[in-house]
Amino acid sequence: VQYMLVLAVAAASSAAFTPALPLSRAPPALLRSPPPLLATSPAASDGRPTPLQRLKTATSSVAGFLDRRYFLVGVVTAVALAAAYPPLGRRGGPLRPERTVAWGATCGIFLLSGLNLPTSELARAAVSVRLHALIQGFNLLLIPLTTVLSCNALLAAGLLQPALRDGMVVMGLLPTTINMCVALSRSSGGDEAVAIFNAVLGNLLGVLLTPYLLLKLVGSAGALSAADTLQKLATRVLLPLLVGQLLRPPLQGAGVLAGRRKLLSRSSESLLLLIVYSTFCDTFLRGFGVPPATLAGLLAFVAGLHASHLWLAWQLGGLAGLRAKQRITLTLTATQKTLALGMPLLGVVFAGRPDLGLLCTPLLLQHPLQLLVGSLLSPRLKRIAAEEAP
């Protein structure tokens, strides 16, 4: 109050000693509004930030962190929301994930890929034969081999039940995921076109190779519906991708896509977060039907095996002389296993077995685990790709 009185007295004194002039000729200083008190407060005059400035700085820092870690923060949030109320996002629940996720999110991811990817990139990916051979060989040959050897060792030591061993082997024989490997490759700075090509190629090969390998390694085989798999790939992957590619030239010519690469990327990541949420809703609601001690031991085994496969794939990419983008895609695509093909396959191969729920447990653990691990690795992999970019 005293400070304001001093200012008022000073202003009155100044006005008293100023000659009377018309308003239009008044000194400029008298026409200016008085400066805000915050600007002349003691806190600002000695160089220290005001509370308002500190609030703006803190808000800017939080916004920057959320922008840089959008996907990672989104994964944590999605898992927390799924744990808080799983029925909302479960299959058959209010959000209808069998439509909004299985169809909407999957088609949306590949539609955005078609809009974002130049046709030349897809053409280049199609002829990367050596890289495709590395990804499919690792996914369909090396992972089954390491899984069988490690499971047989644990079975011989009495640390793994026979039913869980069979479930682990079936999981190891499955192809890569259809949409998860593509979305993770994109959010991690990998080669999205290569991921798309191998998602389609891997699931086609899985229809042919997985039943044969099951017969050799487990002693059972089931007839996978090639027509059903082809229909899903065509309607959920190839058709949205083609629509995106057809829409890309006119939208690009009209300037609609200019400067919106980040928006397209964030939209794709948001659709993947919807898949994460739905997956964990089902996981939390369904449970695994095994004793907690057995579940903890199996989770540790599945996580350790997945981590070793990630490390091996990354080292293999380095030995093969791959660039960072291709190395990231190799690591994320070659190490994943599809739940969409695995669950129907388990039902066909082991129909009538009383321990079918136990057989499904390894895959039910692997599916959310690979999604969570890939999401956690995404920021680090993206920085690696950015550091190598010219």
PLY file of the C-alpha trace (Angstrom):
ply
format ascii 1.0
element vertex 390
property float x
property float y
property float z
element edge 389
property int vertex1
property int vertex2
end_header
0.00 0.00 0.00
2.81 2.37 0.91
4.51 1.58 -2.39
1.33 2.46 -4.32
0.96 5.73 -2.38
4.52 6.69 -3.27
3.79 6.06 -6.96
0.61 8.18 -6.75
2.39 11.08 -5.06
5.19 10.97 -7.63
2.70 11.02 -10.48
0.81 13.94 -8.95
4.04 15.89 -8.46
5.03 15.27 -12.06
1.65 16.47 -13.30
1.84 19.61 -11.14
5.14 20.74 -12.69
4.09 19.88 -16.29
2.72 22.78 -18.37
-0.91 22.38 -19.40
-1.05 21.18 -23.00
-3.81 19.89 -25.25
-4.33 16.16 -25.01
-3.05 15.61 -28.53
0.25 17.30 -27.62
0.66 15.68 -24.24
4.04 14.11 -23.61
4.13 10.48 -24.75
4.95 9.30 -21.25
1.59 10.54 -19.97
-0.32 8.58 -22.65
1.23 5.23 -21.72
-0.49 2.89 -19.32
1.45 2.41 -16.12
3.61 -0.72 -16.18
2.21 -3.75 -14.35
3.21 -4.00 -10.75
4.67 -7.49 -11.35
7.26 -6.02 -13.71
8.50 -3.53 -11.12
8.09 -5.76 -8.09
11.14 -6.34 -5.92
11.13 -10.03 -6.90
11.58 -9.15 -10.59
14.00 -6.25 -10.12
16.70 -8.36 -8.46
16.77 -10.94 -11.28
14.72 -13.66 -9.59
11.75 -15.09 -11.56
8.28 -14.20 -10.40
5.81 -16.94 -9.36
4.03 -16.53 -12.68
7.28 -17.00 -14.59
8.14 -20.09 -12.55
4.70 -21.53 -13.27
5.13 -20.92 -17.01
8.58 -22.53 -16.97
7.30 -25.59 -15.09
4.32 -25.93 -17.43
6.59 -25.67 -20.48
8.94 -28.33 -19.07
6.07 -30.75 -18.38
4.57 -30.16 -21.83
7.97 -30.76 -23.44
8.45 -33.99 -21.50
4.99 -35.25 -22.46
5.67 -34.34 -26.09
8.99 -36.19 -26.16
7.67 -39.19 -24.19
4.12 -39.26 -25.55
4.07 -42.96 -26.34
5.81 -44.10 -23.16
3.55 -41.99 -20.93
0.58 -43.24 -22.95
1.51 -46.88 -22.34
1.78 -46.35 -18.58
-1.55 -44.51 -18.59
-3.25 -47.20 -20.70
-2.06 -50.01 -18.40
-3.13 -48.04 -15.31
-6.60 -47.40 -16.75
-6.94 -51.06 -17.72
-6.00 -52.13 -14.19
-8.46 -49.65 -12.65
-11.51 -51.00 -14.51
-10.84 -53.90 -16.91
-14.47 -54.58 -17.96
-14.62 -51.33 -19.93
-12.11 -52.44 -22.57
-12.57 -56.22 -22.56
-13.87 -58.15 -25.54
-17.63 -57.77 -25.60
-17.43 -54.76 -23.27
-18.85 -51.26 -23.76
-16.00 -50.18 -26.08
-16.51 -53.21 -28.35
-12.78 -53.83 -28.97
-13.61 -56.74 -31.27
-14.69 -54.00 -33.68
-13.01 -50.78 -32.55
-9.62 -52.42 -31.95
-9.50 -55.57 -34.10
-10.87 -53.68 -37.09
-10.80 -49.95 -36.40
-7.34 -49.62 -34.83
-5.69 -52.16 -37.13
-7.14 -50.71 -40.33
-6.38 -47.20 -39.08
-2.71 -48.01 -38.50
-2.24 -49.34 -42.02
-4.30 -46.53 -43.58
-2.00 -44.00 -41.89
1.00 -46.02 -43.07
-0.28 -45.79 -46.63
-0.75 -42.03 -46.30
2.67 -41.51 -44.76
4.84 -43.84 -46.83
5.94 -42.94 -50.37
5.22 -45.74 -52.82
8.93 -45.84 -53.62
9.63 -46.84 -50.00
7.30 -49.84 -50.23
8.84 -50.83 -53.56
12.32 -50.58 -52.04
11.26 -52.70 -49.06
9.85 -55.42 -51.32
13.26 -56.09 -52.88
15.22 -56.16 -49.59
15.50 -59.94 -49.83
18.43 -60.34 -47.43
16.67 -58.37 -44.69
13.44 -60.35 -45.14
15.40 -63.58 -44.89
17.03 -62.41 -41.64
13.69 -61.43 -40.09
11.78 -64.55 -41.09
14.68 -66.90 -40.38
15.09 -65.45 -36.91
11.36 -65.48 -36.20
10.40 -68.88 -37.60
13.64 -70.88 -37.19
16.00 -69.44 -34.58
13.36 -68.58 -31.94
11.72 -72.03 -32.14
15.16 -73.65 -31.82
16.21 -71.66 -28.74
12.74 -72.11 -27.20
12.76 -75.89 -27.62
16.30 -76.26 -26.26
15.67 -74.10 -23.19
12.28 -75.69 -22.48
13.68 -79.22 -22.76
16.46 -78.29 -20.34
13.97 -76.95 -17.78
11.69 -79.95 -18.32
14.56 -82.37 -17.67
15.43 -80.47 -14.50
11.84 -80.68 -13.28
11.37 -76.90 -13.40
8.75 -76.82 -16.15
5.48 -78.70 -16.53
4.96 -80.67 -19.77
1.84 -78.65 -20.63
3.72 -75.38 -20.21
6.56 -76.77 -22.31
4.11 -77.52 -25.14
2.58 -74.06 -24.80
6.02 -72.44 -24.98
6.94 -74.42 -28.10
3.69 -73.49 -29.84
4.33 -69.83 -29.01
7.86 -70.06 -30.41
6.56 -71.47 -33.69
4.14 -68.62 -34.36
4.86 -65.85 -36.89
5.26 -62.17 -36.01
2.40 -59.84 -35.18
0.31 -58.17 -37.86
-0.09 -54.63 -36.55
2.02 -54.34 -33.40
5.39 -54.75 -35.13
4.45 -52.10 -37.71
3.25 -49.54 -35.16
6.24 -50.11 -32.86
8.70 -49.90 -35.75
7.18 -46.61 -36.79
7.16 -45.09 -33.29
10.75 -46.27 -32.73
12.15 -44.72 -35.90
12.49 -48.05 -37.72
11.86 -48.95 -41.36
8.07 -49.01 -41.47
7.87 -50.32 -45.04
10.03 -53.35 -44.17
7.87 -54.02 -41.10
4.68 -53.98 -43.21
6.14 -56.34 -45.78
7.31 -58.82 -43.14
4.05 -58.68 -41.18
2.25 -59.92 -44.27
4.98 -62.34 -45.37
5.42 -63.80 -41.88
1.75 -64.57 -41.39
1.52 -66.18 -44.83
4.55 -68.35 -44.06
3.08 -69.16 -40.64
0.02 -70.71 -42.22
2.30 -73.10 -44.13
5.21 -73.73 -41.73
3.69 -73.66 -38.25
1.48 -76.79 -38.58
4.39 -78.77 -40.06
6.80 -77.69 -37.31
4.16 -78.46 -34.66
3.90 -81.97 -35.97
7.68 -82.43 -35.73
8.27 -80.75 -32.36
5.06 -81.32 -30.38
3.58 -84.33 -32.13
0.32 -82.59 -33.00
-0.83 -80.69 -36.02
-3.90 -78.76 -36.91
-5.35 -77.46 -40.11
-5.02 -73.70 -40.23
-7.51 -71.96 -42.46
-5.41 -70.36 -45.17
-8.49 -68.71 -46.62
-9.39 -67.10 -43.28
-5.84 -65.83 -42.78
-5.68 -64.43 -46.31
-9.03 -62.72 -45.84
-7.88 -61.03 -42.62
-4.61 -59.90 -44.19
-6.40 -58.58 -47.26
-9.16 -56.68 -45.44
-7.24 -55.41 -42.39
-3.78 -54.82 -43.86
-3.56 -54.68 -47.65
-6.84 -52.86 -48.37
-6.28 -49.97 -45.89
-2.66 -49.71 -47.05
-3.80 -49.51 -50.68
-6.44 -46.88 -49.87
-3.80 -44.80 -48.09
-1.46 -45.07 -51.06
-4.22 -44.03 -53.48
-5.19 -41.05 -51.32
-1.61 -39.90 -50.81
-0.96 -38.23 -54.25
-4.10 -36.03 -54.34
-3.79 -35.09 -50.66
-0.12 -34.32 -51.12
-0.86 -32.25 -54.21
-3.45 -30.25 -52.29
-0.96 -29.60 -49.52
-3.05 -31.46 -46.93
-0.16 -33.70 -45.81
2.45 -30.93 -45.73
3.83 -30.46 -42.24
1.56 -33.16 -40.77
4.03 -36.02 -40.46
4.09 -35.68 -36.69
0.29 -35.65 -36.55
0.13 -38.85 -38.59
2.73 -40.47 -36.36
0.89 -39.45 -33.17
-2.39 -40.75 -34.60
-0.78 -44.13 -35.31
0.72 -44.22 -31.80
-2.68 -43.39 -30.31
-4.27 -46.31 -32.15
-1.54 -48.58 -30.81
-2.25 -47.27 -27.30
-5.86 -48.35 -27.81
-4.58 -51.85 -28.58
-2.41 -51.75 -25.44
-5.40 -50.73 -23.33
-7.66 -53.44 -24.73
-4.97 -56.11 -24.39
-4.36 -55.35 -20.73
-8.08 -55.12 -19.97
-8.47 -58.69 -21.19
-5.30 -59.77 -19.36
-6.32 -58.30 -16.00
-9.88 -59.56 -16.27
-9.16 -63.08 -17.49
-6.14 -63.95 -15.38
-4.08 -67.03 -16.19
-5.58 -69.84 -14.14
-2.29 -71.03 -12.63
-0.88 -70.73 -9.10
0.88 -67.42 -8.40
4.26 -69.10 -7.83
4.04 -70.95 -11.14
2.89 -67.81 -12.93
5.78 -65.77 -11.49
8.34 -68.39 -12.53
6.85 -68.68 -16.02
6.76 -64.89 -16.41
10.44 -64.68 -15.46
11.27 -67.40 -17.99
9.24 -65.80 -20.81
10.71 -62.36 -20.05
14.27 -63.70 -19.95
13.80 -65.57 -23.22
12.29 -62.52 -24.90
15.12 -60.30 -23.64
17.72 -62.72 -25.00
15.97 -62.79 -28.38
15.91 -58.98 -28.49
19.63 -58.88 -27.72
20.44 -61.56 -30.30
18.40 -59.80 -32.99
20.11 -56.48 -32.28
23.56 -58.08 -32.43
22.65 -59.93 -35.62
21.65 -56.65 -37.24
25.01 -55.17 -36.28
26.92 -58.15 -37.68
24.91 -57.92 -40.91
25.90 -54.27 -41.29
22.33 -52.96 -41.23
21.58 -49.28 -40.82
19.90 -48.22 -37.58
16.38 -48.05 -39.08
16.63 -51.58 -40.49
18.28 -52.88 -37.33
15.41 -51.52 -35.23
12.83 -53.14 -37.48
14.68 -56.46 -37.39
14.77 -56.37 -33.58
11.11 -55.45 -33.11
9.61 -57.55 -35.91
11.62 -60.76 -35.66
11.10 -61.21 -31.90
7.31 -60.86 -31.69
4.66 -63.59 -31.75
1.07 -63.17 -32.86
-1.84 -63.78 -30.52
-4.37 -63.45 -33.35
-3.09 -66.63 -35.03
-1.85 -68.35 -31.87
-5.08 -68.63 -29.91
-7.10 -70.26 -32.74
-4.16 -72.55 -33.45
-3.98 -73.73 -29.83
-7.72 -74.41 -29.89
-7.39 -76.52 -33.03
-4.22 -78.42 -32.14
-5.06 -79.22 -28.53
-8.86 -79.42 -28.73
-10.26 -81.59 -25.94
-7.23 -81.38 -23.66
-8.22 -80.53 -20.07
-5.10 -78.39 -19.63
-5.84 -76.13 -22.61
-5.87 -73.07 -20.35
-2.38 -73.93 -19.15
-1.18 -74.36 -22.72
-2.37 -70.85 -23.57
-0.64 -69.20 -20.61
2.81 -68.62 -22.22
1.26 -66.82 -25.19
-1.04 -64.79 -22.93
2.07 -63.65 -21.05
4.16 -63.02 -24.15
1.58 -60.85 -25.91
1.36 -57.97 -23.38
5.01 -58.41 -22.41
6.37 -57.83 -25.92
4.07 -54.85 -26.32
5.20 -53.30 -23.03
8.91 -53.96 -23.61
8.74 -52.61 -27.16
7.00 -49.48 -25.90
9.63 -48.94 -23.20
12.46 -49.37 -25.73
10.83 -47.08 -28.30
12.25 -43.72 -27.10
15.79 -45.09 -26.88
15.60 -46.72 -30.31
14.17 -43.53 -31.81
17.16 -41.57 -30.52
19.54 -44.12 -32.04
17.81 -43.77 -35.43
17.88 -39.97 -35.19
21.60 -39.92 -34.34
22.43 -41.93 -37.47
20.16 -39.96 -39.79
22.10 -37.69 -42.21
0 1
1 2
2 3
3 4
4 5
5 6
6 7
7 8
8 9
9 10
10 11
11 12
12 13
13 14
14 15
15 16
16 17
17 18
18 19
19 20
20 21
21 22
22 23
23 24
24 25
25 26
26 27
27 28
28 29
29 30
30 31
31 32
32 33
33 34
34 35
35 36
36 37
37 38
38 39
39 40
40 41
41 42
42 43
43 44
44 45
45 46
46 47
47 48
48 49
49 50
50 51
51 52
52 53
53 54
54 55
55 56
56 57
57 58
58 59
59 60
60 61
61 62
62 63
63 64
64 65
65 66
66 67
67 68
68 69
69 70
70 71
71 72
72 73
73 74
74 75
75 76
76 77
77 78
78 79
79 80
80 81
81 82
82 83
83 84
84 85
85 86
86 87
87 88
88 89
89 90
90 91
91 92
92 93
93 94
94 95
95 96
96 97
97 98
98 99
99 100
100 101
101 102
102 103
103 104
104 105
105 106
106 107
107 108
108 109
109 110
110 111
111 112
112 113
113 114
114 115
115 116
116 117
117 118
118 119
119 120
120 121
121 122
122 123
123 124
124 125
125 126
126 127
127 128
128 129
129 130
130 131
131 132
132 133
133 134
134 135
135 136
136 137
137 138
138 139
139 140
140 141
141 142
142 143
143 144
144 145
145 146
146 147
147 148
148 149
149 150
150 151
151 152
152 153
153 154
154 155
155 156
156 157
157 158
158 159
159 160
160 161
161 162
162 163
163 164
164 165
165 166
166 167
167 168
168 169
169 170
170 171
171 172
172 173
173 174
174 175
175 176
176 177
177 178
178 179
179 180
180 181
181 182
182 183
183 184
184 185
185 186
186 187
187 188
188 189
189 190
190 191
191 192
192 193
193 194
194 195
195 196
196 197
197 198
198 199
199 200
200 201
201 202
202 203
203 204
204 205
205 206
206 207
207 208
208 209
209 210
210 211
211 212
212 213
213 214
214 215
215 216
216 217
217 218
218 219
219 220
220 221
221 222
222 223
223 224
224 225
225 226
226 227
227 228
228 229
229 230
230 231
231 232
232 233
233 234
234 235
235 236
236 237
237 238
238 239
239 240
240 241
241 242
242 243
243 244
244 245
245 246
246 247
247 248
248 249
249 250
250 251
251 252
252 253
253 254
254 255
255 256
256 257
257 258
258 259
259 260
260 261
261 262
262 263
263 264
264 265
265 266
266 267
267 268
268 269
269 270
270 271
271 272
272 273
273 274
274 275
275 276
276 277
277 278
278 279
279 280
280 281
281 282
282 283
283 284
284 285
285 286
286 287
287 288
288 289
289 290
290 291
291 292
292 293
293 294
294 295
295 296
296 297
297 298
298 299
299 300
300 301
301 302
302 303
303 304
304 305
305 306
306 307
307 308
308 309
309 310
310 311
311 312
312 313
313 314
314 315
315 316
316 317
317 318
318 319
319 320
320 321
321 322
322 323
323 324
324 325
325 326
326 327
327 328
328 329
329 330
330 331
331 332
332 333
333 334
334 335
335 336
336 337
337 338
338 339
339 340
340 341
341 342
342 343
343 344
344 345
345 346
346 347
347 348
348 349
349 350
350 351
351 352
352 353
353 354
354 355
355 356
356 357
357 358
358 359
359 360
360 361
361 362
362 363
363 364
364 365
365 366
366 367
367 368
368 369
369 370
370 371
371 372
372 373
373 374
374 375
375 376
376 377
377 378
378 379
379 380
380 381
381 382
382 383
383 384
384 385
385 386
386 387
387 388
388 389
